[in-house]
Amino acid sequence: MPSRTSLGAWDMSIPVSIQPLEAPDIPDCAGLSAAAFARDPHTIVKQLGRQPYNIFEITRLSLEENLKR
């Protein structure tokens, strides 16, 4: 059950643990990125071009390259 903070606001936090990204995490992270940009007007317009802007693939490839470093 949410509780109130010292300032009276509702504390809706959930426990979070930040860990280093590993290769098996990449599809899930790319999916989160794609979902986050799904309603972004600029991304929607880019998807209408000759070469559709695929956030999932762009993120997946970028994360894979970063893990190689």
PyMOL Python script that loads the backbone (N, CA, C, O; Angstrom):
from pymol import cmd

cmd.read_pdbstr("""\
ATOM      1  N   MET A   1       0.850  -1.185   0.000  1.00  0.00           N
ATOM      2  CA  MET A   1       0.000   0.000   0.000  1.00  0.00           C
ATOM      3  C   MET A   1       0.890   1.241   0.000  1.00  0.00           C
ATOM      4  O   MET A   1       1.826   1.332   0.795  1.00  0.00           O
ATOM      5  N   PRO A   2       0.606   2.195  -0.886  1.00  0.00           N
ATOM      6  CA  PRO A   2       1.404   3.416  -0.906  1.00  0.00           C
ATOM      7  C   PRO A   2       1.301   4.166   0.415  1.00  0.00           C
ATOM      8  O   PRO A   2       0.273   4.117   1.091  1.00  0.00           O
ATOM      9  N   SER A   3       2.354   4.847   0.765  1.00  0.00           N
ATOM     10  CA  SER A   3       2.358   5.650   1.985  1.00  0.00           C
ATOM     11  C   SER A   3       2.637   7.101   1.615  1.00  0.00           C
ATOM     12  O   SER A   3       2.999   7.411   0.480  1.00  0.00           O
ATOM     13  N   ARG A   4       2.465   7.967   2.579  1.00  0.00           N
ATOM     14  CA  ARG A   4       2.729   9.389   2.353  1.00  0.00           C
ATOM     15  C   ARG A   4       4.183   9.706   2.693  1.00  0.00           C
ATOM     16  O   ARG A   4       4.745   9.173   3.650  1.00  0.00           O
ATOM     17  N   THR A   5       4.776  10.584   1.889  1.00  0.00           N
ATOM     18  CA  THR A   5       6.136  11.039   2.180  1.00  0.00           C
ATOM     19  C   THR A   5       6.071  12.109   3.255  1.00  0.00           C
ATOM     20  O   THR A   5       4.986  12.507   3.676  1.00  0.00           O
ATOM     21  N   SER A   6       7.226  12.573   3.697  1.00  0.00           N
ATOM     22  CA  SER A   6       7.264  13.619   4.726  1.00  0.00           C
ATOM     23  C   SER A   6       6.626  14.917   4.234  1.00  0.00           C
ATOM     24  O   SER A   6       6.219  15.750   5.044  1.00  0.00           O
ATOM     25  N   LEU A   7       6.537  15.096   2.922  1.00  0.00           N
ATOM     26  CA  LEU A   7       5.908  16.291   2.360  1.00  0.00           C
ATOM     27  C   LEU A   7       4.428  16.099   2.078  1.00  0.00           C
ATOM     28  O   LEU A   7       3.771  17.013   1.580  1.00  0.00           O
ATOM     29  N   GLY A   8       3.895  14.931   2.386  1.00  0.00           N
ATOM     30  CA  GLY A   8       2.479  14.669   2.200  1.00  0.00           C
ATOM     31  C   GLY A   8       2.104  14.075   0.857  1.00  0.00           C
ATOM     32  O   GLY A   8       0.939  13.744   0.636  1.00  0.00           O
ATOM     33  N   ALA A   9       3.060  13.934  -0.043  1.00  0.00           N
ATOM     34  CA  ALA A   9       2.768  13.335  -1.349  1.00  0.00           C
ATOM     35  C   ALA A   9       2.719  11.820  -1.211  1.00  0.00           C
ATOM     36  O   ALA A   9       3.280  11.253  -0.273  1.00  0.00           O
ATOM     37  N   TRP A  10       2.046  11.174  -2.148  1.00  0.00           N
ATOM     38  CA  TRP A  10       1.999   9.713  -2.131  1.00  0.00           C
ATOM     39  C   TRP A  10       3.309   9.153  -2.647  1.00  0.00           C
ATOM     40  O   TRP A  10       3.832   9.601  -3.667  1.00  0.00           O
ATOM     41  N   ASP A  11       3.828   8.177  -1.940  1.00  0.00           N
ATOM     42  CA  ASP A  11       5.049   7.491  -2.365  1.00  0.00           C
ATOM     43  C   ASP A  11       4.624   6.265  -3.154  1.00  0.00           C
ATOM     44  O   ASP A  11       4.210   5.263  -2.571  1.00  0.00           O
ATOM     45  N   MET A  12       4.721   6.337  -4.482  1.00  0.00           N
ATOM     46  CA  MET A  12       4.301   5.242  -5.354  1.00  0.00           C
ATOM     47  C   MET A  12       5.509   4.451  -5.852  1.00  0.00           C
ATOM     48  O   MET A  12       5.421   3.746  -6.858  1.00  0.00           O
ATOM     49  N   SER A  13       6.621   4.567  -5.158  1.00  0.00           N
ATOM     50  CA  SER A  13       7.848   3.931  -5.629  1.00  0.00           C
ATOM     51  C   SER A  13       7.776   2.414  -5.535  1.00  0.00           C
ATOM     52  O   SER A  13       7.049   1.845  -4.721  1.00  0.00           O
ATOM     53  N   ILE A  14       8.548   1.794  -6.388  1.00  0.00           N
ATOM     54  CA  ILE A  14       8.698   0.343  -6.366  1.00  0.00           C
ATOM     55  C   ILE A  14      10.184   0.055  -6.183  1.00  0.00           C
ATOM     56  O   ILE A  14      11.022   0.873  -6.563  1.00  0.00           O
ATOM     57  N   PRO A  15      10.516  -1.077  -5.616  1.00  0.00           N
ATOM     58  CA  PRO A  15      11.936  -1.387  -5.448  1.00  0.00           C
ATOM     59  C   PRO A  15      12.622  -1.517  -6.810  1.00  0.00           C
ATOM     60  O   PRO A  15      12.106  -2.168  -7.718  1.00  0.00           O
ATOM     61  N   VAL A  16      13.772  -0.897  -6.933  1.00  0.00           N
ATOM     62  CA  VAL A  16      14.517  -0.925  -8.190  1.00  0.00           C
ATOM     63  C   VAL A  16      15.953  -1.328  -7.895  1.00  0.00           C
ATOM     64  O   VAL A  16      16.561  -0.882  -6.922  1.00  0.00           O
ATOM     65  N   SER A  17      16.469  -2.169  -8.748  1.00  0.00           N
ATOM     66  CA  SER A  17      17.867  -2.567  -8.652  1.00  0.00           C
ATOM     67  C   SER A  17      18.501  -2.345 -10.016  1.00  0.00           C
ATOM     68  O   SER A  17      18.056  -2.921 -11.009  1.00  0.00           O
ATOM     69  N   ILE A  18      19.522  -1.526 -10.074  1.00  0.00           N
ATOM     70  CA  ILE A  18      20.193  -1.243 -11.340  1.00  0.00           C
ATOM     71  C   ILE A  18      21.413  -2.149 -11.445  1.00  0.00           C
ATOM     72  O   ILE A  18      22.300  -2.131 -10.592  1.00  0.00           O
ATOM     73  N   GLN A  19      21.434  -2.932 -12.504  1.00  0.00           N
ATOM     74  CA  GLN A  19      22.514  -3.885 -12.736  1.00  0.00           C
ATOM     75  C   GLN A  19      23.107  -3.631 -14.118  1.00  0.00           C
ATOM     76  O   GLN A  19      22.440  -3.050 -14.974  1.00  0.00           O
ATOM     77  N   PRO A  20      24.342  -4.053 -14.349  1.00  0.00           N
ATOM     78  CA  PRO A  20      24.928  -3.905 -15.685  1.00  0.00           C
ATOM     79  C   PRO A  20      24.114  -4.678 -16.735  1.00  0.00           C
ATOM     80  O   PRO A  20      23.602  -5.764 -16.466  1.00  0.00           O
ATOM     81  N   LEU A  21      24.010  -4.106 -17.904  1.00  0.00           N
ATOM     82  CA  LEU A  21      23.303  -4.747 -19.007  1.00  0.00           C
ATOM     83  C   LEU A  21      24.097  -5.951 -19.499  1.00  0.00           C
ATOM     84  O   LEU A  21      25.321  -5.895 -19.620  1.00  0.00           O
ATOM     85  N   GLU A  22      23.394  -7.028 -19.779  1.00  0.00           N
ATOM     86  CA  GLU A  22      24.007  -8.223 -20.347  1.00  0.00           C
ATOM     87  C   GLU A  22      23.292  -8.549 -21.651  1.00  0.00           C
ATOM     88  O   GLU A  22      22.162  -8.113 -21.871  1.00  0.00           O
ATOM     89  N   ALA A  23      23.945  -9.310 -22.507  1.00  0.00           N
ATOM     90  CA  ALA A  23      23.402  -9.625 -23.836  1.00  0.00           C
ATOM     91  C   ALA A  23      21.963 -10.153 -23.801  1.00  0.00           C
ATOM     92  O   ALA A  23      21.160  -9.730 -24.632  1.00  0.00           O
ATOM     93  N   PRO A  24      21.597 -11.056 -22.882  1.00  0.00           N
ATOM     94  CA  PRO A  24      20.213 -11.543 -22.874  1.00  0.00           C
ATOM     95  C   PRO A  24      19.171 -10.458 -22.553  1.00  0.00           C
ATOM     96  O   PRO A  24      17.983 -10.644 -22.817  1.00  0.00           O
ATOM     97  N   ASP A  25      19.615  -9.330 -21.986  1.00  0.00           N
ATOM     98  CA  ASP A  25      18.701  -8.233 -21.642  1.00  0.00           C
ATOM     99  C   ASP A  25      18.358  -7.351 -22.838  1.00  0.00           C
ATOM    100  O   ASP A  25      17.390  -6.591 -22.789  1.00  0.00           O
ATOM    101  N   ILE A  26      19.134  -7.444 -23.899  1.00  0.00           N
ATOM    102  CA  ILE A  26      19.002  -6.508 -25.015  1.00  0.00           C
ATOM    103  C   ILE A  26      17.611  -6.513 -25.653  1.00  0.00           C
ATOM    104  O   ILE A  26      17.065  -5.428 -25.855  1.00  0.00           O
ATOM    105  N   PRO A  27      16.999  -7.651 -25.985  1.00  0.00           N
ATOM    106  CA  PRO A  27      15.661  -7.585 -26.593  1.00  0.00           C
ATOM    107  C   PRO A  27      14.623  -6.900 -25.697  1.00  0.00           C
ATOM    108  O   PRO A  27      13.774  -6.155 -26.187  1.00  0.00           O
ATOM    109  N   ASP A  28      14.692  -7.150 -24.394  1.00  0.00           N
ATOM    110  CA  ASP A  28      13.741  -6.500 -23.487  1.00  0.00           C
ATOM    111  C   ASP A  28      13.970  -4.992 -23.435  1.00  0.00           C
ATOM    112  O   ASP A  28      13.014  -4.216 -23.446  1.00  0.00           O
ATOM    113  N   CYS A  29      15.228  -4.579 -23.380  1.00  0.00           N
ATOM    114  CA  CYS A  29      15.544  -3.150 -23.356  1.00  0.00           C
ATOM    115  C   CYS A  29      15.133  -2.472 -24.662  1.00  0.00           C
ATOM    116  O   CYS A  29      14.602  -1.361 -24.652  1.00  0.00           O
ATOM    117  N   ALA A  30      15.377  -3.137 -25.769  1.00  0.00           N
ATOM    118  CA  ALA A  30      14.977  -2.582 -27.067  1.00  0.00           C
ATOM    119  C   ALA A  30      13.456  -2.474 -27.152  1.00  0.00           C
ATOM    120  O   ALA A  30      12.929  -1.514 -27.713  1.00  0.00           O
ATOM    121  N   GLY A  31      12.757  -3.454 -26.599  1.00  0.00           N
ATOM    122  CA  GLY A  31      11.294  -3.405 -26.573  1.00  0.00           C
ATOM    123  C   GLY A  31      10.778  -2.256 -25.723  1.00  0.00           C
ATOM    124  O   GLY A  31       9.808  -1.595 -26.093  1.00  0.00           O
ATOM    125  N   LEU A  32      11.421  -2.014 -24.585  1.00  0.00           N
ATOM    126  CA  LEU A  32      11.038  -0.882 -23.732  1.00  0.00           C
ATOM    127  C   LEU A  32      11.253   0.442 -24.463  1.00  0.00           C
ATOM    128  O   LEU A  32      10.419   1.345 -24.396  1.00  0.00           O
ATOM    129  N   SER A  33      12.363   0.539 -25.147  1.00  0.00           N
ATOM    130  CA  SER A  33      12.660   1.752 -25.900  1.00  0.00           C
ATOM    131  C   SER A  33      11.626   1.974 -27.005  1.00  0.00           C
ATOM    132  O   SER A  33      11.130   3.086 -27.185  1.00  0.00           O
ATOM    133  N   ALA A  34      11.309   0.919 -27.735  1.00  0.00           N
ATOM    134  CA  ALA A  34      10.314   1.027 -28.810  1.00  0.00           C
ATOM    135  C   ALA A  34       8.954   1.433 -28.255  1.00  0.00           C
ATOM    136  O   ALA A  34       8.261   2.261 -28.846  1.00  0.00           O
ATOM    137  N   ALA A  35       8.575   0.855 -27.127  1.00  0.00           N
ATOM    138  CA  ALA A  35       7.289   1.197 -26.512  1.00  0.00           C
ATOM    139  C   ALA A  35       7.279   2.648 -26.033  1.00  0.00           C
ATOM    140  O   ALA A  35       6.264   3.335 -26.144  1.00  0.00           O
ATOM    141  N   ALA A  36       8.409   3.109 -25.503  1.00  0.00           N
ATOM    142  CA  ALA A  36       8.492   4.482 -25.001  1.00  0.00           C
ATOM    143  C   ALA A  36       8.343   5.507 -26.125  1.00  0.00           C
ATOM    144  O   ALA A  36       7.817   6.598 -25.907  1.00  0.00           O
ATOM    145  N   PHE A  37       8.802   5.161 -27.316  1.00  0.00           N
ATOM    146  CA  PHE A  37       8.735   6.089 -28.446  1.00  0.00           C
ATOM    147  C   PHE A  37       7.527   5.839 -29.355  1.00  0.00           C
ATOM    148  O   PHE A  37       7.367   6.535 -30.357  1.00  0.00           O
ATOM    149  N   ALA A  38       6.692   4.883 -29.036  1.00  0.00           N
ATOM    150  CA  ALA A  38       5.581   4.500 -29.914  1.00  0.00           C
ATOM    151  C   ALA A  38       4.627   5.650 -30.212  1.00  0.00           C
ATOM    152  O   ALA A  38       4.070   5.711 -31.308  1.00  0.00           O
ATOM    153  N   ARG A  39       4.427   6.551 -29.277  1.00  0.00           N
ATOM    154  CA  ARG A  39       3.494   7.664 -29.477  1.00  0.00           C
ATOM    155  C   ARG A  39       4.196   9.002 -29.672  1.00  0.00           C
ATOM    156  O   ARG A  39       3.550  10.049 -29.701  1.00  0.00           O
ATOM    157  N   ASP A  40       5.508   8.966 -29.805  1.00  0.00           N
ATOM    158  CA  ASP A  40       6.265  10.193 -30.006  1.00  0.00           C
ATOM    159  C   ASP A  40       6.003  10.719 -31.418  1.00  0.00           C
ATOM    160  O   ASP A  40       6.264  10.008 -32.388  1.00  0.00           O
ATOM    161  N   PRO A  41       5.496  11.944 -31.557  1.00  0.00           N
ATOM    162  CA  PRO A  41       5.153  12.466 -32.884  1.00  0.00           C
ATOM    163  C   PRO A  41       6.326  12.468 -33.868  1.00  0.00           C
ATOM    164  O   PRO A  41       6.138  12.163 -35.045  1.00  0.00           O
ATOM    165  N   HIS A  42       7.514  12.804 -33.408  1.00  0.00           N
ATOM    166  CA  HIS A  42       8.673  12.842 -34.308  1.00  0.00           C
ATOM    167  C   HIS A  42       9.015  11.441 -34.815  1.00  0.00           C
ATOM    168  O   HIS A  42       9.353  11.262 -35.985  1.00  0.00           O
ATOM    169  N   THR A  43       8.926  10.461 -33.937  1.00  0.00           N
ATOM    170  CA  THR A  43       9.214   9.082 -34.335  1.00  0.00           C
ATOM    171  C   THR A  43       8.158   8.577 -35.310  1.00  0.00           C
ATOM    172  O   THR A  43       8.482   7.880 -36.272  1.00  0.00           O
ATOM    173  N   ILE A  44       6.910   8.919 -35.070  1.00  0.00           N
ATOM    174  CA  ILE A  44       5.823   8.498 -35.963  1.00  0.00           C
ATOM    175  C   ILE A  44       6.059   9.050 -37.366  1.00  0.00           C
ATOM    176  O   ILE A  44       5.894   8.329 -38.350  1.00  0.00           O
ATOM    177  N   VAL A  45       6.443  10.325 -37.466  1.00  0.00           N
ATOM    178  CA  VAL A  45       6.711  10.924 -38.777  1.00  0.00           C
ATOM    179  C   VAL A  45       7.890  10.225 -39.447  1.00  0.00           C
ATOM    180  O   VAL A  45       7.843   9.952 -40.647  1.00  0.00           O
ATOM    181  N   LYS A  46       8.946   9.932 -38.691  1.00  0.00           N
ATOM    182  CA  LYS A  46      10.111   9.245 -39.258  1.00  0.00           C
ATOM    183  C   LYS A  46       9.746   7.853 -39.774  1.00  0.00           C
ATOM    184  O   LYS A  46      10.367   7.359 -40.715  1.00  0.00           O
ATOM    185  N   GLN A  47       8.754   7.228 -39.171  1.00  0.00           N
ATOM    186  CA  GLN A  47       8.335   5.896 -39.609  1.00  0.00           C
ATOM    187  C   GLN A  47       7.582   5.942 -40.933  1.00  0.00           C
ATOM    188  O   GLN A  47       7.378   4.904 -41.562  1.00  0.00           O
ATOM    189  N   LEU A  48       7.172   7.113 -41.357  1.00  0.00           N
ATOM    190  CA  LEU A  48       6.437   7.254 -42.616  1.00  0.00           C
ATOM    191  C   LEU A  48       7.360   7.448 -43.812  1.00  0.00           C
ATOM    192  O   LEU A  48       6.896   7.454 -44.952  1.00  0.00           O
ATOM    193  N   GLY A  49       8.638   7.604 -43.576  1.00  0.00           N
ATOM    194  CA  GLY A  49       9.601   7.849 -44.651  1.00  0.00           C
ATOM    195  C   GLY A  49       9.897   6.608 -45.470  1.00  0.00           C
ATOM    196  O   GLY A  49       9.365   5.527 -45.219  1.00  0.00           O
ATOM    197  N   ARG A  50      10.766   6.795 -46.460  1.00  0.00           N
ATOM    198  CA  ARG A  50      11.144   5.678 -47.339  1.00  0.00           C
ATOM    199  C   ARG A  50      11.819   4.557 -46.571  1.00  0.00           C
ATOM    200  O   ARG A  50      11.609   3.379 -46.859  1.00  0.00           O
ATOM    201  N   GLN A  51      12.627   4.930 -45.597  1.00  0.00           N
ATOM    202  CA  GLN A  51      13.266   3.939 -44.736  1.00  0.00           C
ATOM    203  C   GLN A  51      12.677   4.108 -43.341  1.00  0.00           C
ATOM    204  O   GLN A  51      13.146   4.944 -42.568  1.00  0.00           O
ATOM    205  N   PRO A  52      11.655   3.323 -43.013  1.00  0.00           N
ATOM    206  CA  PRO A  52      10.994   3.478 -41.711  1.00  0.00           C
ATOM    207  C   PRO A  52      11.984   3.412 -40.552  1.00  0.00           C
ATOM    208  O   PRO A  52      12.944   2.642 -40.574  1.00  0.00           O
ATOM    209  N   TYR A  53      11.731   4.225 -39.560  1.00  0.00           N
ATOM    210  CA  TYR A  53      12.559   4.358 -38.370  1.00  0.00           C
ATOM    211  C   TYR A  53      12.139   3.277 -37.385  1.00  0.00           C
ATOM    212  O   TYR A  53      11.084   3.385 -36.761  1.00  0.00           O
ATOM    213  N   ASN A  54      12.945   2.247 -37.241  1.00  0.00           N
ATOM    214  CA  ASN A  54      12.613   1.114 -36.383  1.00  0.00           C
ATOM    215  C   ASN A  54      13.383   1.244 -35.071  1.00  0.00           C
ATOM    216  O   ASN A  54      14.542   0.837 -34.979  1.00  0.00           O
ATOM    217  N   ILE A  55      12.732   1.812 -34.063  1.00  0.00           N
ATOM    218  CA  ILE A  55      13.389   2.057 -32.777  1.00  0.00           C
ATOM    219  C   ILE A  55      13.907   0.762 -32.160  1.00  0.00           C
ATOM    220  O   ILE A  55      14.991   0.747 -31.577  1.00  0.00           O
ATOM    221  N   PHE A  56      13.146  -0.323 -32.281  1.00  0.00           N
ATOM    222  CA  PHE A  56      13.589  -1.595 -31.705  1.00  0.00           C
ATOM    223  C   PHE A  56      14.939  -1.999 -32.292  1.00  0.00           C
ATOM    224  O   PHE A  56      15.867  -2.318 -31.549  1.00  0.00           O
ATOM    225  N   GLU A  57      15.054  -1.986 -33.618  1.00  0.00           N
ATOM    226  CA  GLU A  57      16.298  -2.397 -34.270  1.00  0.00           C
ATOM    227  C   GLU A  57      17.438  -1.429 -33.984  1.00  0.00           C
ATOM    228  O   GLU A  57      18.569  -1.851 -33.744  1.00  0.00           O
ATOM    229  N   ILE A  58      17.145  -0.141 -34.010  1.00  0.00           N
ATOM    230  CA  ILE A  58      18.176   0.858 -33.734  1.00  0.00           C
ATOM    231  C   ILE A  58      18.725   0.671 -32.323  1.00  0.00           C
ATOM    232  O   ILE A  58      19.938   0.688 -32.115  1.00  0.00           O
ATOM    233  N   THR A  59      17.838   0.494 -31.366  1.00  0.00           N
ATOM    234  CA  THR A  59      18.265   0.308 -29.979  1.00  0.00           C
ATOM    235  C   THR A  59      19.009  -1.003 -29.809  1.00  0.00           C
ATOM    236  O   THR A  59      20.044  -1.052 -29.145  1.00  0.00           O
ATOM    237  N   ARG A  60      18.488  -2.066 -30.408  1.00  0.00           N
ATOM    238  CA  ARG A  60      19.134  -3.379 -30.287  1.00  0.00           C
ATOM    239  C   ARG A  60      20.568  -3.324 -30.815  1.00  0.00           C
ATOM    240  O   ARG A  60      21.502  -3.771 -30.150  1.00  0.00           O
ATOM    241  N   LEU A  61      20.725  -2.777 -32.004  1.00  0.00           N
ATOM    242  CA  LEU A  61      22.061  -2.696 -32.600  1.00  0.00           C
ATOM    243  C   LEU A  61      22.997  -1.809 -31.775  1.00  0.00           C
ATOM    244  O   LEU A  61      24.171  -2.133 -31.594  1.00  0.00           O
ATOM    245  N   SER A  62      22.476  -0.708 -31.286  1.00  0.00           N
ATOM    246  CA  SER A  62      23.282   0.205 -30.482  1.00  0.00           C
ATOM    247  C   SER A  62      23.745  -0.456 -29.183  1.00  0.00           C
ATOM    248  O   SER A  62      24.907  -0.332 -28.798  1.00  0.00           O
ATOM    249  N   LEU A  63      22.839  -1.152 -28.518  1.00  0.00           N
ATOM    250  CA  LEU A  63      23.204  -1.829 -27.271  1.00  0.00           C
ATOM    251  C   LEU A  63      24.221  -2.937 -27.518  1.00  0.00           C
ATOM    252  O   LEU A  63      25.154  -3.114 -26.735  1.00  0.00           O
ATOM    253  N   GLU A  64      24.041  -3.676 -28.598  1.00  0.00           N
ATOM    254  CA  GLU A  64      25.001  -4.738 -28.923  1.00  0.00           C
ATOM    255  C   GLU A  64      26.389  -4.156 -29.161  1.00  0.00           C
ATOM    256  O   GLU A  64      27.386  -4.705 -28.692  1.00  0.00           O
ATOM    257  N   GLU A  65      26.452  -3.041 -29.893  1.00  0.00           N
ATOM    258  CA  GLU A  65      27.742  -2.399 -30.152  1.00  0.00           C
ATOM    259  C   GLU A  65      28.374  -1.889 -28.860  1.00  0.00           C
ATOM    260  O   GLU A  65      29.582  -2.025 -28.662  1.00  0.00           O
ATOM    261  N   ASN A  66      27.569  -1.309 -27.992  1.00  0.00           N
ATOM    262  CA  ASN A  66      28.102  -0.792 -26.730  1.00  0.00           C
ATOM    263  C   ASN A  66      28.623  -1.902 -25.829  1.00  0.00           C
ATOM    264  O   ASN A  66      29.597  -1.697 -25.104  1.00  0.00           O
ATOM    265  N   LEU A  67      28.001  -3.058 -25.861  1.00  0.00           N
ATOM    266  CA  LEU A  67      28.474  -4.169 -25.029  1.00  0.00           C
ATOM    267  C   LEU A  67      29.805  -4.725 -25.527  1.00  0.00           C
ATOM    268  O   LEU A  67      30.557  -5.317 -24.752  1.00  0.00           O
ATOM    269  N   LYS A  68      30.099  -4.542 -26.798  1.00  0.00           N
ATOM    270  CA  LYS A  68      31.360  -5.038 -27.353  1.00  0.00           C
ATOM    271  C   LYS A  68      32.556  -4.210 -26.886  1.00  0.00           C
ATOM    272  O   LYS A  68      33.695  -4.674 -26.943  1.00  0.00           O
ATOM    273  N   ARG A  69      32.300  -2.993 -26.427  1.00  0.00           N
ATOM    274  CA  ARG A  69      33.397  -2.092 -26.021  1.00  0.00           C
ATOM    275  C   ARG A  69      34.010  -2.513 -24.718  1.00  0.00           C
ATOM    276  O   ARG A  69      34.940  -1.867 -24.236  1.00  0.00           O
TER     277      ARG A  69
END
""", "prot")
cmd.dss("prot")
cmd.show_as("cartoon", "prot")
cmd.util.cbc("prot")
cmd.orient("prot")
